[in-house]
Amino acid sequence: MAAVKTGLSRKLLTRVLSVYFILTLIVTAGQIFTEYLSTKNHVEDELQTLKNTFSTSLTRAIWELNNEQARSIAEGLLELPIVEGVQVRDENGGFIAEFGIGAPRPRSPIEEEVIEDHVGGVFSYSFPLFFKFLGRESMVGDVTLYSSFDTIMSRIEVGIFFLIGNAILKTTFLVFLFMTAFRTMLSEPLSEITRQMEDFDPERPSESKIKVVLGDDNELQQLKDSYNQVIDDLVTSNEKLQGAQDQLTLVNKKLDDQNLILEQEVAKKTASLSQIMLDLEQQKDELIANQRELRQENENRQYIEDELRNRNNELANSMENLQMAQAQLVDSERMASLGGLVAGIAHDVNTPLGVGVTAASFLHERVITLKSSFEDKTLTTKNMAMFIEDADQTVSLLLNNLHRASELIASFKQVAVDQTSEAIREFELNRYLHEIIQSLKPSFKHSNHKINVSCPEDLVIRCAPGAIAQIVTNMVMNSLIHGLSENQVGEITLTVTHDDNDVFIHYDDNGKGLEQEHLDKLFDAFFTTRRGEGGSGLGTHIMYNLVTQALSGQIEASSELGKGLAYDIRFPIQC
């Protein structure tokens, strides 16, 4: 028998591994592209964060026509790793400073923040500069910060190498596993069956049976059993044929004897011989029929193998669809987490609004019923009394829930307005601190953390409330993100005391704390312990600037590893 040019197992293994290689290449490319987009969004967010840090000083420098200071600030921005180019223009579109890479810009000034992509993998973040003077805002110019594809790639280079290495490792292991399984379960048993079938001896068919030991009852076992059954049928047919031949010899001998005695019985003997030949022909027909049955059975086996191959292809397609669905689920989960904070605030406000809408709808239906009874002149004193009672309860429920929603919105609005304004005013510190904590509740409402505030109720101070809101928000969010784990019962304490001239704020949590090495750099710009997880390192630096500049105060931090983090803040009552 001629050697097989392309083995069935090798052909099947090649097709399976080809599909897997293509899928692995597509998935790896998709992961790298997703990592690129995510890192690019982080870089754009960091560029936007730089606005809050440097826009005030840069605006004042341009307002005071101090171009040297503006260019010095621009050069300082260029020293940051994510900034590869800076353009600073005045209100007429003229360039004050232009360093690093850049792109042509229209002469008209920029009136709102905008992120743009340029040729060569360069993208920019532009924003206007407004100076507040005597309660009025004047546009003094605009700033454009540039970054590029190289900055993003430098951040995700290790991740790309890890993804490629992971794909290569998994592919190598899968190739080894498939080759071992195909060789053990298909190639070797099939080769042994083929070899034994090639050793078939027509003279001794009973010794030519296949003697391969197979562990599973699969198609190869069925092929072995079918082949051995054919051998048994062939042996039986040979035995029948041999018996017929012996009988024919005996008849011929008797015929010869009878020819010597009775020639008249030649015709009868000839008829008997013809009958025997008919029997032999019938046996031959039976053998042919057995061969047809064997051929039909082989065709059935081939059909079953084709069906099995189709089912395997359907299974491969199902696995591909499952992987695509899993990737979509992952993307959806990622997008849902981005809206978590807004969804929490919306849920707290929508609950009383929903109750108010329901109460208003009920009252509207009762009014329609009362109006109908009045027009039909069927209105009774009992119906009127029931309407007044229902209306009183419904209005009370409506007012309570609307008042609750109004308080929530007022707290969020007051804190939000103060954080975007530098106006100085007098306010009660205790009430304002509780409004800040109320606006932060959606960030920890589903955790085991709690915040305790201790502040004199009659303490009235005069300063920029937006600075207080920003400082407290940064301290609480740093504790929730960096200090406290999700499963921990976290406790944050905010204690306020005062004397005739100064206010003292002591803040502490029971989180994991900081090492002395990290504590020394806590207020440095761009220092963070979660650099690879989206941390910008500007939160505590902004706190330090607000305390020392906006409040004209002092701030100190203390911590031990495993014993939490504490802040001590001191600033004048009258800023």
Residue, then its C-alpha position, 0 to 999 in steps of 0.5 A: m500500500a502506498a504511503v499517505k502524502t497528507g495524514l488526516s490527523r496532521k491536516l486536522l491539527t493544522r486547521v485547528l491550530s490555524v484558526y487558533f493562531i488567527l483568533t489569538l492574533i486578533v484578540t492580542a491586537g484588540q487588547i493592544f489597541t484597547e490599552y492604547l486608547s485607555t492610556k491615551n484617555h489617561v494622558e488627556d485627563e492628565l493634560q486637563t488636570l494641568k490646567n487647574t495647577f498652572s492656569t492661575s499663575l499663567t493667566r496672571a502673568i499674561w494679564e500683567l504683561n509679564n511675558e518672561q514669566a509666561r515663557s518660564i511657566a511654559e518651559g516648566l510645563l515642557e519639563l513634564p513627561i506628558v507634555e511635548g509641546v506648549q503654545v501660549r497666545d494672547e487674546n489677539g492670537g499672537f504667540i507669547a511662548e512656543f516650545g516643543i512640537g506643535a501644529p498650525r492654529p487659526r488666528s482666532p482665540i480659543e473660547e472653550e476647552v477642546i482636544e484635537d488630533h493632528v497628523g503624525g500621532v500628535f494630539s493637543y489640549s487647548f483651553p482659554l485663560f480668563f482673569k477675574f477682576l472686580g467681579r468680571e472675567s476677561m479673556v487674556g489668551d489661550v494655551t495649547l498643550y501637545s503630546s504624542f504617540d511616543t508618550i503613550m507607547s512609552r507607558i504601554e510598552v511593558g504591557i504590550f510585551f506582556l500581552i505578546g509573551n502571554a499569547i506566545l506562551k499560551t499558543t506554545f502550550l496549546v500546540f504541545l497539548f494538541m500534538t500530544a493528544f492527536r498523536t496519542m488518540l488518533s495518529e498512533p492508533l490509526s497507524e497501527i490499524t493501517r499496518q495490521m491491515e496491510d499484513f492481511d494474509p488471504e491464506r490465513p484470514s483468521e490470523s489477520k484480525i486487528k489486535v489494537v488495544l484502544g482505551d475508548d469506544n470510539e470510531l477507531q474501535q468501531l472500525k476495528d470491530s467492523y474489520n474483524q467482523v468482515i474477517d469472521d464472515l470471510v472465514t465462514s464463507n471460505e468454510k462453506l465454500q470448502g464444504a461445497q467443494d468437498q460435496l462436489t468431489l463426492v458427487n463427481k465420484k458417485l457420478d463416475d461410478q454410476n456412469l460405469i453401471l447405468e448410462q441412462e442416469v446420466a441426465k439425472k446426474t447432470a441435473s443434480l450437478s446443475q442443482i449443485m452449481l445453482d447452490l454455488e451461485q447462490q452462495k456467491d450471490e450471498l457473498i456479494a450481498n455481504q460485500r455490499e452490506l460491508r460497503q454500505e456500513n463503511e459509507n455509514r461510518q464515513y457519514i458519521e465522521d462527516e457529521l462529527r466534523n461538522r459538529n466540531n466546526e459548529l463548536a469552534n464557531s460557538m467558542e468564537n461567539l462566546q469570546m466575542a460576547q465576553a469581550q463585549l461584556v468586559d467593555s460594557e462593565r468598563m463603561a458602567s464603572l465610569g458612570g458610577l459616581v453620577a448614577g449614585i447622585a442621580h439615584d439619591v435625587n430620583t427616589p424622592l422625585g419618583v415619590g413626588v410624581t406618584a403623589a402628584s398623579f394620584l392627586h390629579e386623578r382625585v381632582i378629575t373625579l371631584k370635578s366630574s362629580f361637581e359637574d354631574k351634581t353628584l358631589t356629596t359632603k362625604n366625597m368632599a371630606m374624603f377628597i380633602e383628607d386624601a389631598d391633605q395626605t398627598v400634598s404632605l407626602l409631595l412636599n416632604n419628598l420635594h423638600r428632601a430632593s431640594e435639600l439634596i440638590a442644594s447640597f450638591k449645588q452649593v458644594a459644586v458652585d463653591q468648588t468652581s469659585e474663589a469668592i470669599r464669604e461668611f458661612e457656618l463651618n459645621r453646616y458646610l462640612h455636612e453639605i460636603i459629606q452629603s455630596l460625597k455619600p454616593s462614593f462610599k454608600h455601598s461600602n462599610h466606611k463611615i465619616n464622623v464630623s465634630c465641629p462647633e455649631d456656632l462657628v462662623i468663618r470668613c474665607a473661600p468655601g470652595a477651598i474648604a470643599q476641595i480640601v475635604t473632598n481630596m482628603v476623603m477621596n484619597s482615604l477611600i481610594h488609597g487608604l481603605s480597602e473595600n472589605q474593610v470597616g473604614e472610619i474617618t474622623l474630622t474634628v474642628t476646634h478654634d480659638d479667637n484667631d485660628v481654626f484647627i482641623h484634625y483629620d485621620d483614618n484607620g487605613k493602611g498608612l504610609e511609609q516614612e519614605h512616601l510620607d516625606k514626598l506626600f505633598d510633592a507634585f505628581f507623586t503617587t503610589r498608584r502611578g500605573e492605576g490612573g493616579s495623577g499625584l496632584g491631589t495632595h499637592i493641590m491641598y497644600n497650595l489651597v491651605t497655604q495660599a487660598l487660606s493662608g494657613q499651614i498643613e502637616a501630615s503624619s502616618e505609620l504603616g498600618k495605623g492610618l494617615a492624619y492631617d493637621i490644618r490651621f488657618p485664620i478665622q478671617c481670611 
